[in-house]
Amino acid sequence: MKPERPAPGGSPARGLAARSRIVLPGYAPPIYQRRPFVPILVFAVMAAGAAMLWSGNIARVAVLNTTLIYAIAAVGLYFAYSVGGLFAFSQAAFMGIGAYTSAKVAGENGFLLGFVVGVAVAFLSAAVLGALLSRARHLYFAIGALAFAELMILVFRNVKFFAGEEAGLVSGMDRPNLFGRYFETEGALFWLLLAVMCAVLVMGALIERSPLRRDALAAKENPEVARANGVRVRTIAVTIFAFGSALAGAAGSLQAHTLGFIAPDTFGVGVAINLYLMILLGGLGSMWGAVVGAFFITWLPELLRPVKTYEDVVFSMLLLATIVVLPQGIVGAASALWERLPKGVLRRAPRE
């Protein structure tokens, strides 16, 4: 066997390392091998195609709009829970904070400022809550977040800033408007919601490829080792939690202006449980699991309308079957199936 010839201006080891990066691409972190923006483009095209196909069916477009709103909140929960490792049962409460704050500010200043302030207040509130509960882990954090959610329902009903004169009921809100354009119809609202959804996915993809995600996962899996390696465990956890809660605030603001009214019970613990179902059924390992889970949970009741008498029973059985058959979630199962495909069938084999 001939000895390895060194590359010009380099050593044999450097030449071997250079070739290893080509022959063994799996050695690189998997997240950096992906093209994260291609799936976002595909998702946008598919959603837009569905909206145009159903342009004559207002009810279906309305359900599609609701799905996008909950998908934004579910992506936020994915970052708070799957990446940050925090049981964010407060996600629905932050939707309420975004909704009520946006309604209060937008009344005299327009939708855009109301939306921005609602997201900012949700982010700051979550940062404060996260800092207060940062020493609590797992179940203790979940109990604290759950207590905060119940407390916020009381605040929405009784504090005058939120409740006004009608115990938290706000009605007659205007549809969103941007730069003189009003999104009055469900079809027009869809394009606004899709734009926000895509912006959220782009931000999520950037975070997924950043050192922030790596540090957050390290802090979640083994905080002691992460701290010993210079990772600011508490700061990372609070930051990820606040970001995920800010997305909940954005979803709440959009929901309030889409429906035209707000009620405190709209942001109860049941909503937080549904959001957890979305990321669980979709798959905890990817933000796309949150999106797929949101579509699954939102559209399944619509598909079960023909069996309305047994809707709850069939819905529960399908959820249970999905959890049992696909313990990794829909996206996790699809990813595992993709990895098992022979090279060259649907996947490009690595270059030699």
KAJOQUI-V74624 format. One record per pair of residues at least 24 apart in sequence whose C-alpha atoms are under 10 Angstrom apart, sorted by sequence separation. I is the first residue (numbers start at 0). GAP is how many residues later the second one is. D is the distance in whole Angstrom. If there is no record, write none. Layout:
BEGIN
i=[I,I]
gap=[GAP,GAP]
d=[D,D]
END
This chain:
BEGIN
i=[93,94,96,97,211,215,273,69,93,96,97,95,96,93,94,211,212,93,96,211,92,93,90,93,93,206,295,90,89,292,291,292,280,291,292,89,280,288,289,291,203,281,288,290,280,281,288,289,87,276,280,287,288,279,282,284,285,287,288,85,281,282,283,284,286,287,280,281,282,283,285,276,280,281,282,283,284,285,199,279,280,281,282,283,284,85,279,280,281,282,283,279,280,281,282,85,86,87,199,278,279,280,281,282,85,86,277,278,280,281,282,84,85,86,88,89,92,278,84,85,86,87,88,89,92,95,85,86,87,88,89,90,91,93,195,196,85,86,87,88,89,90,92,93,96,195,85,86,87,88,89,92,95,96,99,86,87,88,89,91,92,95,103,86,87,88,89,90,92,93,103,192,195,85,86,88,89,92,96,102,88,89,91,92,95,100,87,91,99,100,114,192,89,99,113,191,192,92,98,99,110,109,110,111,96,110,111,188,192,95,103,106,109,110,111,102,105,106,109,110,111,99,102,105,109,110,188,189,99,103,109,188,99,102,105,102,185,184,182,183,182,175,175,207,174,207,175,176,174,175,204,173,174,175,203,204,136,172,173,174,203,172,173,174,175,203,170,171,172,173,174,169,170,172,173,200,171,172,173,200,170,171,172,170,171,172,169,170,171,200,169,170,168,169,170,168,169,167,168,169,196,167,168,166,167,168,165,166,167,133,134,133,162,132,133,162,161,130,133,129,130,133,129,132,130,131,155,156,129,130,155,156,126,129,130,155,156,128,129,154,155,126,127,129,130,152,153,126,129,130,152,153,155,125,126,128,129,151,152,125,126,128,152,125,126,127,152,125,126,151,152,122,125,126,151,152,124,125,149,122,123,125,126,148,149,122,123,125,126,148,149,121,122,124,125,148,64,71,121,122,123,124,63,64,67,74,119,121,122,123,61,62,63,119,121,122,145,148,60,61,64,65,68,71,72,75,118,120,121,122,60,61,64,67,68,71,74,78,82,119,120,121,122,59,60,63,64,66,67,70,71,74,77,118,119,121,122,145,57,58,60,61,64,65,68,69,71,72,118,119,121,122,57,60,61,64,67,68,71,75,78,117,118,120,121,56,57,60,63,64,67,70,71,74,78,82,83,118,119,56,63,67,82,117,118,119,121,54,55,82,83,84,117,118,54,82,83,84,116,117,118,53,82,83,115,116,117,118,78,81,82,83,84,85,114,115,117,118,50,51,81,82,83,84,114,117,50,79,82,83,84,114,116,117,78,82,83,114,115,81,82,114,50,80,113,114,50,47,110,114,46,47,110,46,47,110,43,46,97,101,105,93,96,97,100,101,83,96,97,98,99,43,90,93,94,97,98,101,102,42,43,85,93,94,96,97,98,100,101,105,83,84,85,92,93,94,95,96,97,98,99,100,101,43,83,87,90,91,93,94,95,96,97,98,99,102,43,82,83,85,86,90,93,94,95,97,98,101,102,42,83,84,85,89,90,92,93,94,95,96,97,98,101,80,83,84,87,90,91,92,93,94,95,96,97,98,99,39,40,79,82,83,87,90,91,93,94,95,97,98,102,39,78,79,82,89,90,93,94,97,98,102,39,79,80,91,92,93,94,95,102,79,80,83,91,94,95,36,39,78,79,82,90,94,99,38,39,77,78,79,98,99,76,77,78,79,80,98,99,36,75,76,78,79,98,99,35,36,39,75,78,79,35,75,76,77,78,95,75,76,95,35,36,75,76,78,95,98,35,36,74,75,95,34,35,73,74,75,76,95,96,72,73,75,76,92,94,95,35,71,72,74,75,94,95,35,72,73,74,75,92,93,94,30,72,73,75,91,92,33,71,72,75,91,92,31,32,70,71,72,90,91,92,94,30,31,70,71,72,73,89,90,91,94,30,31,68,69,71,72,89,90,91,92,29,30,68,71,72,88,89,91,92,28,70,71,88,90,91,68,69,88,89,90,91,68,69,71,88,89,90,91,67,68,88,91,68,69,87,88,90,65,68,69,90,67,68,88,67,88,65,87,64,65,68,86,64,65,64,65,76,80,61,61,77,81,73,76,77,80,81,72,75,76,73,74,77,69,73,76,77,81,82,72,73,76,77,81,82,73,74,80,81,82,69,70,73,74,81,82,69,73,77,78,81,77,70,77,78,69,70,77,78,77,76,77,74,75,77,78,74,77,73,74,76,77,73,74,75,73,74,70,73,74,70,72,73,70,71,72,73,74,70,71,73,74,69,70,73,69,70,72,70,71,67,69,70,66,69,70,66,68,69,66,67,66,67,69,70,65,66,69,65,66,66,67,63,66,62,65,66,65,63,62,63,62,59,62,59,39,42,38,25,24,23,24,22,23,21,22,23,21,22,21,19,18]
gap=[24,24,24,24,24,24,24,25,25,25,25,26,26,27,27,27,27,28,28,28,29,29,31,31,32,33,34,35,36,36,37,37,38,38,38,39,39,39,39,39,40,40,40,40,41,41,41,41,42,42,42,42,42,43,43,43,43,43,43,44,44,44,44,44,44,44,45,45,45,45,45,46,46,46,46,46,46,46,47,47,47,47,47,47,47,48,48,48,48,48,48,49,49,49,49,50,50,50,50,50,50,50,50,50,51,51,51,51,51,51,51,52,52,52,52,52,52,52,53,53,53,53,53,53,53,53,54,54,54,54,54,54,54,54,54,54,55,55,55,55,55,55,55,55,55,55,56,56,56,56,56,56,56,56,56,57,57,57,57,57,57,57,57,58,58,58,58,58,58,58,58,58,58,59,59,59,59,59,59,59,60,60,60,60,60,60,61,61,61,61,61,61,62,62,62,62,62,63,63,63,63,64,64,64,65,65,65,65,65,66,66,66,66,66,66,67,67,67,67,67,67,68,68,68,68,68,68,68,69,69,69,69,70,70,70,71,72,73,74,74,75,77,78,78,79,79,80,80,81,81,81,82,82,82,82,82,83,83,83,83,83,84,84,84,84,84,85,85,85,85,85,86,86,86,86,86,87,87,87,87,88,88,88,89,89,89,90,90,90,90,91,91,92,92,92,93,93,94,94,94,94,95,95,96,96,96,97,97,97,99,99,100,100,101,101,101,102,103,103,104,104,104,105,105,106,106,106,106,107,107,107,107,108,108,108,108,108,109,109,109,109,110,110,110,110,110,110,111,111,111,111,111,111,112,112,112,112,112,112,113,113,113,113,114,114,114,114,115,115,115,115,116,116,116,116,116,117,117,117,118,118,118,118,118,118,119,119,119,119,119,119,120,120,120,120,120,121,121,121,121,121,121,122,122,122,122,122,122,122,122,123,123,123,123,123,123,123,123,124,124,124,124,124,124,124,124,124,124,124,124,125,125,125,125,125,125,125,125,125,125,125,125,125,126,126,126,126,126,126,126,126,126,126,126,126,126,126,126,127,127,127,127,127,127,127,127,127,127,127,127,127,127,128,128,128,128,128,128,128,128,128,128,128,128,128,129,129,129,129,129,129,129,129,129,129,129,129,129,129,130,130,130,130,130,130,130,130,131,131,131,131,131,131,131,132,132,132,132,132,132,132,133,133,133,133,133,133,133,134,134,134,134,134,134,134,134,134,134,135,135,135,135,135,135,135,135,136,136,136,136,136,136,136,136,137,137,137,137,137,138,138,138,139,139,139,139,140,142,142,142,143,143,143,144,146,146,147,147,147,147,147,148,148,148,148,148,149,149,149,149,149,150,150,150,150,150,150,150,150,151,151,151,151,151,151,151,151,151,151,151,152,152,152,152,152,152,152,152,152,152,152,152,152,153,153,153,153,153,153,153,153,153,153,153,153,153,154,154,154,154,154,154,154,154,154,154,154,154,154,155,155,155,155,155,155,155,155,155,155,155,155,155,155,156,156,156,156,156,156,156,156,156,156,156,156,156,156,157,157,157,157,157,157,157,157,157,157,157,157,157,157,158,158,158,158,158,158,158,158,158,158,158,159,159,159,159,159,159,159,159,159,160,160,160,160,160,160,161,161,161,161,161,161,161,161,162,162,162,162,162,162,162,163,163,163,163,163,163,163,164,164,164,164,164,164,164,165,165,165,165,165,165,166,166,166,166,166,166,167,167,167,168,168,168,168,168,168,168,169,169,169,169,169,170,170,170,170,170,170,170,170,171,171,171,171,171,171,171,172,172,172,172,172,172,172,173,173,173,173,173,173,173,173,174,174,174,174,174,174,175,175,175,175,175,175,176,176,176,176,176,176,176,176,176,177,177,177,177,177,177,177,177,177,177,178,178,178,178,178,178,178,178,178,178,179,179,179,179,179,179,179,179,179,180,180,180,180,180,180,181,181,181,181,181,181,182,182,182,182,182,182,182,183,183,183,183,184,184,184,184,184,185,185,185,185,186,186,186,187,187,188,188,189,189,189,189,190,192,193,193,195,195,196,197,197,197,198,198,198,198,198,199,199,199,200,200,200,201,201,201,201,201,201,202,202,202,202,202,202,203,203,203,203,203,204,204,204,204,204,204,205,205,205,205,205,206,207,207,207,208,208,208,208,209,210,210,211,211,211,211,212,212,213,213,213,213,214,214,214,215,215,216,216,216,217,217,217,218,218,218,218,218,219,219,219,219,220,220,220,221,221,221,222,222,223,223,223,224,224,224,225,225,225,226,226,227,227,227,227,228,228,228,229,229,230,230,231,231,232,232,232,233,234,235,235,236,239,239,242,248,248,249,324,325,326,326,327,327,328,328,328,329,329,330,332,333]
d=[9,9,7,6,7,8,10,10,9,6,9,9,10,9,8,9,9,6,9,9,9,9,10,8,8,10,10,9,9,9,9,8,8,8,9,10,10,10,10,7,10,10,7,10,7,10,7,9,10,9,7,10,5,8,9,8,10,7,8,9,9,8,7,9,9,10,8,10,6,7,8,10,8,8,4,10,8,8,8,9,8,5,6,9,7,9,8,5,5,5,8,6,6,6,5,9,9,10,10,8,9,9,8,8,7,6,10,10,9,9,10,9,7,7,9,8,9,10,8,9,9,8,6,10,9,10,10,6,6,8,9,9,10,10,9,10,7,5,10,9,5,9,8,8,8,9,7,9,9,5,6,5,8,10,8,9,6,5,8,7,8,8,8,8,8,9,7,8,9,9,8,9,9,9,9,9,5,6,9,9,7,9,10,7,8,9,10,10,9,8,9,8,9,6,10,9,10,10,10,9,8,9,8,8,9,6,8,10,10,10,10,8,8,6,7,8,9,8,7,7,9,9,10,9,8,10,10,10,10,10,10,8,8,7,9,9,8,10,10,9,9,10,8,9,9,9,10,10,9,6,10,9,5,7,10,8,10,8,6,6,7,6,8,8,10,10,9,9,9,9,7,9,10,8,6,8,9,5,9,9,9,6,6,6,6,9,8,4,10,9,5,7,7,5,9,6,7,7,5,9,10,6,7,9,6,10,10,8,9,9,8,6,9,10,9,9,10,8,8,9,8,7,9,9,9,10,10,9,8,6,8,6,10,5,9,6,9,9,8,9,9,10,9,10,10,10,8,6,7,10,6,10,10,8,7,9,7,9,7,9,9,9,9,10,7,9,7,7,5,9,7,9,5,9,9,9,8,8,10,9,7,9,9,8,7,5,10,6,10,7,8,8,6,9,8,7,8,9,9,8,9,9,9,9,8,10,10,10,6,8,9,10,10,10,6,5,8,9,10,6,7,9,7,8,10,9,10,10,5,8,6,8,6,7,9,6,8,8,9,10,8,8,9,10,7,8,9,10,7,8,9,8,10,9,7,8,8,9,9,9,10,9,10,9,9,10,10,10,5,10,5,10,7,9,8,7,9,8,7,9,9,8,7,8,8,10,8,7,10,8,7,10,9,8,9,10,8,8,8,10,10,10,7,10,5,9,10,9,9,9,9,8,6,5,7,10,6,8,10,7,9,9,6,7,9,10,10,9,9,10,6,10,9,9,9,8,9,8,10,8,9,9,8,5,7,7,7,10,9,6,8,10,10,10,10,8,10,9,9,9,10,6,8,10,8,8,9,9,9,9,9,8,9,10,8,8,10,8,10,9,10,10,10,8,9,9,10,10,9,10,10,7,10,10,8,7,7,9,8,10,9,8,6,8,9,4,8,10,6,10,8,8,9,9,7,8,8,6,6,8,8,8,9,9,5,8,8,9,9,5,7,10,8,5,8,7,7,9,8,9,10,6,6,4,10,5,4,8,8,9,9,9,7,8,9,8,5,7,9,7,5,7,9,10,6,9,9,9,7,9,9,6,6,8,9,7,8,10,8,8,8,6,8,6,9,9,4,8,10,5,9,7,10,9,9,10,9,8,7,9,8,9,9,9,9,10,9,10,9,10,9,6,8,9,8,9,9,10,7,6,5,10,10,9,10,10,8,10,7,8,9,8,10,10,10,8,9,7,9,9,9,8,8,5,10,9,9,7,9,8,6,8,8,9,9,7,9,9,7,6,9,10,7,4,7,10,7,10,6,9,7,6,9,10,8,9,10,7,8,8,9,8,10,5,8,9,9,6,9,9,8,8,6,7,9,9,9,9,9,9,9,8,10,10,6,8,10,8,6,9,6,4,9,5,7,9,10,10,7,8,9,6,8,10,7,7,10,10,8,9,10,10,7,10,6,9,10,9,8,6,9,9,8,9,10,9,9,6,8,10,8,6,8,10,8,10,7,8,5,9,7,10,10,6,9,5,9,10,9,7,9,10,9,8,6,8,9,10,8,8,8,10,7,9,10,10,7,9,10,9,10,9,10,8,10,10,9,9,9,10,9,9,9,10,9,9,9,7,9,9,10,10,10,8,9,9,9,10,6,10,7,10,9,7,8,8,9,6,9,9,9,9,7,9,9,9,7,8,8,10,8,7,9,10,9,7,8,9,9,9,10,8,8,6,9,9,9,9,8,10,6,7,8,8,8,10,10,8,9,9,5,10,5,7,9,9,7,10,8,9,10,10,6,8,8,9,9,5,7,9,8,9,8,9,8,10,5,9,6,8,10,9,9,10,8,6,8,10,10,9,6,8,9,9,9,10,8,6,10,8,8,10,9,8,8,8,10,8,9,10,10,9,9,7,8,9,7,9,8,6,9,7,6,7,10,9]
END
